[in-house]
Amino acid sequence: MVKDQLQSAFIMEDDADWDVTLRHQLPEIAKGMQYVGKQSGTPHSPYGDGWDMLWIGHCGASNKQDSDEVDQPYYVVDNDPTVPARQEDRRGPAPNLSPESIGYTNTTRVLYKLNYARCLFGYALSLRGAYRVLSVQSLDQNSHSVDRAYSRMCSGHVLACYTVSPPIFGSKKPAGDGTRDSDRVAIGGLVRDKAETLDIKFPVLHNYWSLVTGEKKVQSQFSDGEIGEVDLSTFKYPKGRAVKVQPDQFTIA
């Protein structure tokens, strides 16, 4: 990015997966990122110009609820049919979304300033962010593996990081032996009856045959009573709302 002066880039892991409605989701995600990033004027990027990193594929991402900042911006999408009611396999930190103005439910998607996250299923860097990452990772004697490094840079105010929860990129987990989840460690003991994609309701890889054959109706990977089918020819993503949260509105568990 730095060598070629690329203004932004998106990086994802080789087993990343996403919702078939991604193109419907992204315009509202972009609008929300402009709001939480406090964009002023006409931006050069659809997502605003104030970000270094958009960490939109994770397995848990906390927010900065302990900040003394007043009027903290959150962007809330209510009744999002692409939010999985069953959000499981979360290995990382969860955000505190307790303020009443957020109105969090099992069908809410929220955009906010990131404090700490885990897993790098998919993320975007701006050119400014790339410069900062290279500087820290090459000059800091306490540099870390990339996922831990990013989290430290986000929580330490080195990077201006933003995220969405639940994420819009996940990790495809195959059926069978769970040790295939990683080429770095042997997980052991886990055997899946069927493949799944973490935190994604209508995964592309779950619906690939319908997509390549031109079928407009796609199926949820979950069967727990929620909306199980979406017609892409008529699907419309809901509009979000801007929320300002005060520090004393968070309930501390």
C-alpha positions, 0 to 999 in steps of 0.5 A: 500500500505504501509503495504504490500509494494505495488509498485503501485496501481490504484484507481477508483470511483465506477461509473468510465468508460473508453474507449474500446480502453484502451489497445491500449491507455496505451502503448503510455500513458506509453511512454509519461509519461516516457518522461514528467517524465524525465526518465533516464535509464531503468525504473522499471515501464512502466510509469517511476519511477519519479512519485508519482501520475498519475491523469488520470481520472479527470474533468479538470487539469491545467498545470504549464505554469507559471513555469520558467523551460525551456524545459518543456516536453509535449507529444502530440498525434495528430489526436487521434480518441478516443478524443471526439470533444465535451468536455463538462461538464468540472467543473475543470481547463483547461490546457493552451496548447497554444504553437505552438509546441503543435499544440492543436486541438479538436483531440489532447491528451496531457500528462504533469506535473500537477498543479491542478485538480478536480474529482478523477475518476481514479488515480495511486499512487506509493509507494513513493506517498502513503508514502507522502500522509499518512504523509501529511494527518495525520500530517498536521493540514491543511489537506483536503478532499482527492481530494482537498488534492491531488490538494494541494500536486500536486501544492505545489510540495509535490507530483510529479503529471502527467496527460493526457488531455482529461482524459482516465477515466471518470464518468458514468452519468445515464439518468434521475434525476441528483441528482443521480450523487452524494450521497453527495449533491442534484444537482437538476434541471438537467434531462438527456435524456440519459446516458453519460460518461464524456470526453470518446468517446467510453465508455465501458458501452455504448458498453457493449452489443457489447463487451459481444456478441463479436462484434468488432465494437463499437460506439461513444456516440456522434453524432456530425459528428466525427468518430462514429464507431471503428473496434477493430480488426483493430484499431491502436492508433497513435504514440505521439511526444515529445515536449519541451516548453519554458515559454515565448511560452504560450499565457496568456488569 
